[in-house]
Amino acid sequence: MMNKSRGDGRSGEDGVENKRHPWEERKGEKDKILTEYSVGFNWWNLSDFDEEKSEEAKPVTLWAALGRMWTLIGDEQWIVYLGLGGLIVAAVSEISMPSILAASIFSADSRATAEFHRNARLLIMLCITSGICSGLRSCCFAIANTVLVKRFRETLYLALVFQDMSFFDTETVGGLTSRLGADCQHLSKVIGNDVHLILRNIVQGTGALINLLKLSWPLTSPTLVICFALSTIVSVYGQYQKKAAKLTQEFNASANNTVQETLSMIRTVQVYGAEEEELRRYKKWLDKLAFVSIRESVAYGFWNMSFHTLYRLTQVIAVVLGGMSIMSSQVSPEQLTKYVLYCEWLIYATWRVVDNLSSLLQSIGASEKVLQLMDLMPSNLFSLEGKPFVWFFASEVL
């Protein structure tokens, strides 16, 4: 890291000063990342960054990660069940509103006073029920998520402190503290946001689909095709986000370790005049972080472009096909209104499901190293009658 002492500022055999000021090296840095790689299929490839890591441990799958989270919640699983109950009641209440709303509008237009008042009272009851159950749902899932993050950090910390000393010869302190901090923090919204919104919108989307099929299955077919297209796009986008998030956390851990090494030996760094060398080490990780972040941003832009294009296309198809059905007397104006409302509800439910699924995959990718470290077996020094003492101790503490 440091191989020369601070002297007369000269280097090389002839003593000619050949070092540049670090700020001079930053000229052209704004375009460096974009011009270093040409935009093409290779530009999206993240395998070059992940070759060394791929052989060390198998990637964590979505279901394996969710199963581990469910185990860590432990005795507080009843909170999740309570939240699920509130979620189902709130989702059913909300998905029932478009049909009643359309019926209220047309009953008012036809001067059906009794029917209008009945629908209005039903809408008010559904609004109150939805509000109460939504609050209960959000509160329960937020509490469960807080418990989960706490258990994640405790379990990871226990797994680390019971490792043999040889483990710490291969792992850096800065990297491990980054795992306990930033990586675990990525899980702070997994259950409180991603999982519970996925479940909520699955229920709402299913309800919207049932109502659409009851109205007219031929009109529903184009909407289902668009939903399938969105799901296909997000299956690719979500996996890419997961891998990019994993690399981002690894580069962050390496950058943090570089900073910790430099600042802990700052006197030695200054004595040997190695400030610029340390800056180059740190910038190497920053360049990698920026490059991965640019790819993530471009991928997110393509995902948003796809969604908004398909969403507007759904509206156009709903109006065109619905208008043709009215002119051919196949559906009534009230049925068309319900169809348009439920089409929009279904496409938005699909978008929220796939968007939160990609966010969930990103969080799991960012915390993949945490899940792998938690599975490490403790040193033989901490075994009890053939059983890992760390897990015995964890069961008592957690």
C-alpha positions as CSV (number, residue, x, y, z in Angstrom):
1,M,0.0,0.0,0.0
2,M,2.8,2.4,0.9
3,N,6.2,2.0,-0.7
4,K,7.8,5.4,-0.6
5,S,8.5,8.1,2.0
6,R,7.7,11.8,1.8
7,G,10.9,13.5,0.7
8,D,11.6,16.0,-2.0
9,G,8.5,15.1,-4.0
10,R,10.6,13.2,-6.6
11,S,10.2,9.7,-7.9
12,G,11.9,7.4,-10.4
13,E,15.6,6.8,-11.0
14,D,16.3,10.2,-12.5
15,G,14.5,12.0,-9.7
16,V,12.1,13.7,-12.1
17,E,8.8,14.6,-10.5
18,N,6.1,12.7,-12.3
19,K,3.2,12.7,-9.9
20,R,0.1,14.7,-10.7
21,H,-2.2,16.5,-8.3
22,P,-5.2,14.3,-7.5
23,W,-7.5,17.0,-8.7
24,E,-5.9,17.0,-12.1
25,E,-6.6,13.3,-12.5
26,R,-10.3,14.1,-12.2
27,K,-10.5,15.9,-15.5
28,G,-12.8,14.0,-17.8
29,E,-14.1,11.9,-14.9
30,K,-17.7,12.8,-15.7
31,D,-17.6,11.0,-19.1
32,K,-15.1,8.2,-18.1
33,I,-17.6,5.6,-17.0
34,L,-19.9,6.2,-20.0
35,T,-17.1,6.2,-22.6
36,E,-15.1,3.3,-21.2
37,Y,-17.8,0.9,-22.3
38,S,-19.8,1.0,-25.4
39,V,-23.6,0.7,-24.9
40,G,-24.5,-2.8,-26.1
41,F,-25.2,-6.3,-24.8
42,N,-21.8,-6.4,-23.1
43,W,-22.6,-3.1,-21.3
44,W,-25.3,-4.8,-19.3
45,N,-23.2,-7.8,-18.3
46,L,-22.4,-8.0,-14.6
47,S,-20.7,-11.3,-14.7
48,D,-17.2,-9.8,-14.9
49,F,-17.6,-8.3,-11.5
50,D,-19.0,-11.5,-9.9
51,E,-16.6,-14.2,-11.2
52,E,-14.7,-14.6,-8.0
53,K,-17.7,-14.6,-5.7
54,S,-19.7,-17.1,-7.7
55,E,-17.7,-20.1,-6.7
56,E,-17.7,-19.3,-3.0
57,A,-21.4,-19.8,-2.2
58,K,-24.6,-20.6,-3.9
59,P,-26.9,-17.6,-4.5
60,V,-29.8,-17.4,-2.2
61,T,-33.2,-18.0,-3.8
62,L,-36.3,-15.9,-3.1
63,W,-38.2,-18.8,-1.3
64,A,-35.2,-19.7,0.8
65,A,-34.8,-16.1,1.9
66,L,-38.5,-15.8,2.8
67,G,-38.4,-19.1,4.6
68,R,-35.4,-17.9,6.7
69,M,-37.2,-14.6,7.5
70,W,-40.4,-16.5,8.6
71,T,-38.2,-18.6,10.9
72,L,-36.6,-15.6,12.4
73,I,-39.9,-13.9,13.3
74,G,-40.5,-16.8,15.6
75,D,-43.1,-16.4,18.3
76,E,-44.3,-13.1,16.8
77,Q,-45.8,-14.9,13.7
78,W,-49.3,-14.2,15.1
79,I,-48.7,-10.5,14.3
80,V,-48.3,-11.5,10.6
81,Y,-51.5,-13.5,10.7
82,L,-53.4,-10.6,12.2
83,G,-52.0,-8.3,9.5
84,L,-53.0,-10.8,6.8
85,G,-56.6,-10.8,8.2
86,G,-56.7,-7.0,8.0
87,L,-55.1,-7.1,4.6
88,I,-57.8,-9.5,3.1
89,V,-60.7,-7.5,4.6
90,A,-59.3,-4.2,3.4
91,A,-58.5,-5.5,-0.1
92,V,-62.0,-7.1,-0.6
93,S,-63.6,-3.8,0.6
94,E,-61.6,-1.7,-1.8
95,I,-62.1,-4.0,-4.8
96,S,-65.9,-4.0,-4.3
97,M,-66.1,-0.2,-4.6
98,P,-65.7,0.3,-8.4
99,S,-68.8,-1.8,-9.1
100,I,-70.9,-0.1,-6.5
101,L,-69.6,3.3,-7.5
102,A,-70.6,2.7,-11.2
103,A,-74.0,1.5,-10.0
104,S,-74.5,4.6,-7.9
105,I,-73.7,6.9,-10.8
106,F,-76.2,5.2,-13.1
107,S,-78.9,4.9,-10.4
108,A,-78.6,8.6,-9.8
109,D,-78.9,9.2,-13.6
110,S,-82.0,7.1,-13.8
111,R,-83.6,8.8,-10.7
112,A,-83.6,5.5,-8.7
113,T,-83.5,7.2,-5.3
114,A,-83.8,4.1,-3.1
115,E,-81.1,2.3,-5.0
116,F,-78.8,5.3,-4.9
117,H,-79.2,5.7,-1.1
118,R,-78.5,2.0,-0.6
119,N,-75.3,2.2,-2.7
120,A,-74.2,5.3,-0.9
121,R,-74.6,3.8,2.5
122,L,-72.7,0.7,1.3
123,L,-69.9,2.8,0.0
124,I,-69.5,4.7,3.3
125,M,-69.4,1.4,5.2
126,L,-66.8,0.0,2.8
127,C,-64.7,3.1,3.2
128,I,-64.7,2.9,7.0
129,T,-64.0,-0.8,7.0
130,S,-61.1,-0.4,4.5
131,G,-59.6,2.5,6.5
132,I,-59.6,0.6,9.8
133,C,-58.3,-2.7,8.3
134,S,-55.6,-0.8,6.3
135,G,-54.3,0.8,9.5
136,L,-54.3,-2.5,11.3
137,R,-52.5,-4.2,8.3
138,S,-49.8,-1.6,8.1
139,C,-49.2,-1.5,11.8
140,C,-48.9,-5.3,12.1
141,F,-46.5,-5.7,9.2
142,A,-44.4,-2.8,10.3
143,I,-44.0,-4.4,13.8
144,A,-43.1,-7.7,12.2
145,N,-40.5,-6.0,10.0
146,T,-38.9,-4.4,13.1
147,V,-38.7,-7.7,14.8
148,L,-37.2,-9.3,11.7
149,V,-34.4,-6.7,11.3
150,K,-33.5,-7.0,15.0
151,R,-33.3,-10.8,14.7
152,F,-31.3,-10.6,11.6
153,R,-28.6,-8.4,13.3
154,E,-28.6,-10.5,16.4
155,T,-28.2,-13.8,14.6
156,L,-25.5,-12.4,12.3
157,Y,-23.6,-11.0,15.2
158,L,-23.7,-14.3,17.1
159,A,-22.6,-16.2,14.0
160,L,-19.6,-13.8,13.7
161,V,-18.4,-13.7,17.3
162,F,-18.4,-17.5,17.5
163,Q,-16.1,-18.0,14.4
164,D,-12.6,-19.2,14.6
165,M,-9.8,-16.6,14.4
166,S,-8.8,-17.9,10.9
167,F,-12.2,-16.6,9.6
168,F,-11.2,-13.0,10.5
169,D,-7.9,-13.5,8.5
170,T,-10.0,-13.7,5.3
171,E,-12.8,-11.3,6.2
172,T,-12.1,-7.6,6.7
173,V,-13.6,-5.7,9.7
174,G,-14.9,-2.9,7.5
175,G,-16.7,-5.4,5.3
176,L,-18.3,-7.2,8.3
177,T,-19.5,-4.0,9.9
178,S,-21.0,-3.0,6.6
179,R,-22.9,-6.3,6.5
180,L,-24.3,-5.6,10.0
181,G,-25.2,-2.1,9.1
182,A,-26.1,-1.3,5.5
183,D,-26.9,-4.8,4.3
184,C,-29.3,-5.6,7.2
185,Q,-30.9,-2.1,6.7
186,H,-31.9,-3.2,3.2
187,L,-34.3,-5.6,4.9
188,S,-36.0,-2.8,6.8
189,K,-38.9,-2.7,4.4
190,V,-39.1,-6.3,3.2
191,I,-42.2,-7.4,5.3
192,G,-43.4,-3.9,6.2
193,N,-43.6,-2.8,2.6
194,D,-42.7,-5.3,-0.1
195,V,-44.2,-8.6,1.0
196,H,-47.4,-7.1,2.4
197,L,-48.0,-4.9,-0.7
198,I,-47.4,-7.9,-3.0
199,L,-50.1,-9.9,-1.0
200,R,-52.5,-7.0,-1.0
201,N,-52.3,-6.3,-4.7
202,I,-52.5,-10.1,-5.5
203,V,-55.9,-10.1,-3.6
204,Q,-57.1,-6.9,-5.3
205,G,-55.9,-8.0,-8.8
206,T,-57.7,-11.4,-8.3
207,G,-60.9,-9.6,-7.4
208,A,-60.6,-7.2,-10.4
209,L,-60.0,-10.2,-12.7
210,I,-63.1,-12.0,-11.4
211,N,-65.2,-8.9,-11.9
212,L,-63.9,-8.5,-15.4
213,L,-64.6,-12.1,-16.4
214,K,-68.1,-11.7,-15.0
215,L,-68.6,-8.7,-17.2
216,S,-67.1,-10.0,-20.5
217,W,-64.3,-12.5,-20.9
218,P,-63.6,-11.5,-24.6
219,L,-63.0,-7.9,-23.4
220,T,-60.8,-9.2,-20.6
221,S,-58.4,-11.2,-22.8
222,P,-56.3,-8.1,-24.1
223,T,-55.9,-6.9,-20.5
224,L,-54.6,-10.4,-19.5
225,V,-52.1,-10.3,-22.4
226,I,-50.8,-7.0,-21.2
227,C,-50.5,-8.2,-17.6
228,F,-48.6,-11.2,-18.8
229,A,-46.2,-9.0,-20.8
230,L,-45.6,-6.9,-17.6
231,S,-44.8,-10.0,-15.6
232,T,-42.4,-11.2,-18.3
233,I,-40.5,-7.9,-18.3
234,V,-40.3,-7.8,-14.5
235,S,-39.0,-11.4,-14.3
236,V,-35.9,-10.2,-16.2
237,Y,-35.7,-6.8,-14.6
238,G,-36.1,-8.2,-11.0
239,Q,-33.3,-10.7,-11.4
240,Y,-31.0,-8.0,-12.8
241,Q,-31.9,-5.7,-9.9
242,K,-31.1,-8.5,-7.5
243,K,-27.6,-9.1,-9.0
244,A,-26.9,-5.4,-9.2
245,A,-27.9,-4.9,-5.6
246,K,-25.6,-7.7,-4.4
247,L,-22.7,-6.1,-6.3
248,T,-23.5,-2.7,-4.9
249,Q,-23.3,-4.0,-1.3
250,E,-20.1,-5.8,-2.0
251,F,-18.5,-2.7,-3.5
252,N,-19.8,-0.6,-0.6
253,A,-18.3,-3.0,1.9
254,S,-14.9,-2.9,0.1
255,A,-15.0,0.9,-0.1
256,N,-15.8,1.1,3.6
257,N,-12.9,-1.2,4.4
258,T,-10.5,0.9,2.4
259,V,-11.6,4.0,4.3
260,Q,-11.2,2.2,7.6
261,E,-7.7,1.0,6.7
262,T,-6.6,4.4,5.5
263,L,-8.0,6.4,8.5
264,S,-6.7,3.9,11.1
265,M,-3.2,4.4,9.7
266,I,-3.4,8.0,8.7
267,R,-0.1,8.9,10.3
268,T,1.8,6.2,8.4
269,V,0.0,7.2,5.2
270,Q,1.1,10.8,5.6
271,V,4.7,9.9,6.5
272,Y,5.1,7.8,3.4
273,G,3.2,10.3,1.2
274,A,0.7,7.7,0.1
275,E,-2.4,10.0,0.1
276,E,-2.8,9.8,-3.7
277,E,-2.3,6.1,-3.7
278,E,-5.0,5.7,-1.1
279,L,-7.3,8.0,-3.1
280,R,-6.8,5.8,-6.2
281,R,-7.7,2.7,-4.1
282,Y,-10.9,4.4,-2.9
283,K,-11.8,5.7,-6.3
284,K,-11.5,2.3,-7.8
285,W,-14.5,1.1,-5.7
286,L,-16.4,4.3,-6.3
287,D,-16.0,3.9,-10.1
288,K,-17.4,0.3,-9.8
289,L,-20.3,1.6,-7.7
290,A,-21.1,4.3,-10.2
291,F,-21.0,1.9,-13.1
292,V,-23.4,-0.5,-11.6
293,S,-25.7,2.4,-10.4
294,I,-25.8,3.7,-14.0
295,R,-26.9,0.3,-15.3
296,E,-29.6,0.1,-12.6
297,S,-30.9,3.6,-13.5
298,V,-31.1,2.8,-17.2
299,A,-32.8,-0.5,-16.5
300,Y,-35.3,1.3,-14.2
301,G,-35.9,3.8,-17.0
302,F,-36.7,0.9,-19.5
303,W,-39.0,-0.7,-16.9
304,N,-41.0,2.6,-16.4
305,M,-41.2,3.1,-20.1
306,S,-42.6,-0.4,-20.6
307,F,-45.2,0.0,-17.8
308,H,-46.5,3.4,-18.9
309,T,-46.7,2.3,-22.5
310,L,-48.6,-0.8,-21.7
311,Y,-50.8,1.0,-19.1
312,R,-51.9,3.6,-21.7
313,L,-52.4,0.9,-24.2
314,T,-54.8,-0.8,-21.8
315,Q,-56.9,2.3,-21.5
316,V,-57.0,2.7,-25.3
317,I,-58.0,-0.9,-25.8
318,A,-60.6,-0.7,-23.1
319,V,-62.3,2.4,-24.7
320,V,-62.1,1.1,-28.3
321,L,-63.3,-2.5,-27.6
322,G,-65.9,-1.2,-25.1
323,G,-67.2,1.4,-27.5
324,M,-67.5,-1.3,-30.2
325,S,-69.4,-3.5,-27.8
326,I,-71.8,-0.7,-26.9
327,M,-72.5,0.0,-30.6
328,S,-73.2,-3.7,-31.2
329,S,-75.5,-3.8,-28.1
330,Q,-73.3,-6.4,-26.4
331,V,-72.7,-4.4,-23.2
332,S,-74.5,-1.5,-21.5
333,P,-72.9,1.9,-20.6
334,E,-72.9,0.8,-17.0
335,Q,-71.1,-2.4,-17.8
336,L,-68.5,-0.5,-19.9
337,T,-67.9,1.9,-16.9
338,K,-67.3,-1.0,-14.6
339,Y,-65.1,-2.6,-17.2
340,V,-62.9,0.5,-17.6
341,L,-62.6,0.9,-13.8
342,Y,-61.6,-2.7,-13.2
343,C,-59.2,-2.8,-16.2
344,E,-57.3,0.1,-14.6
345,W,-57.5,-1.6,-11.2
346,L,-56.1,-4.8,-12.6
347,I,-53.2,-3.2,-14.5
348,Y,-52.2,-1.1,-11.5
349,A,-52.4,-4.2,-9.2
350,T,-50.2,-6.1,-11.6
351,W,-47.7,-3.2,-11.7
352,R,-47.6,-2.9,-7.9
353,V,-47.1,-6.6,-7.6
354,V,-44.2,-6.8,-10.1
355,D,-42.7,-3.5,-8.9
356,N,-42.7,-4.6,-5.2
357,L,-41.4,-8.0,-6.3
358,S,-38.4,-6.4,-8.0
359,S,-37.8,-4.3,-4.9
360,L,-38.0,-7.5,-2.8
361,L,-35.5,-9.2,-5.1
362,Q,-33.2,-6.2,-4.8
363,S,-33.4,-6.3,-1.0
364,I,-32.6,-10.0,-1.0
365,G,-29.7,-9.5,-3.4
366,A,-28.3,-6.7,-1.3
367,S,-28.6,-9.0,1.8
368,E,-27.4,-12.2,0.2
369,K,-24.1,-12.1,1.9
370,V,-25.8,-11.6,5.3
371,L,-27.9,-14.8,4.7
372,Q,-24.8,-16.7,3.8
373,L,-22.8,-15.5,6.8
374,M,-25.7,-16.5,9.1
375,D,-25.4,-20.1,8.0
376,L,-21.7,-20.4,9.0
377,M,-21.1,-23.1,11.6
378,P,-19.3,-21.9,14.7
379,S,-15.8,-22.9,15.7
380,N,-15.3,-26.3,17.5
381,L,-14.3,-24.3,20.6
382,F,-18.0,-23.4,20.9
383,S,-19.6,-26.7,20.4
384,L,-21.8,-28.3,23.1
385,E,-22.2,-32.1,23.0
386,G,-21.9,-32.2,19.2
387,K,-24.4,-29.3,18.8
388,P,-23.4,-25.8,17.6
389,F,-23.3,-23.7,20.7
390,V,-24.0,-20.5,18.8
391,W,-27.5,-21.8,17.8
392,F,-28.2,-23.1,21.3
393,F,-27.3,-19.7,22.6
394,A,-29.2,-17.9,19.9
395,S,-32.4,-19.8,20.8
396,E,-32.0,-18.7,24.4
397,V,-31.3,-15.0,23.5
398,L,-33.7,-14.5,20.5
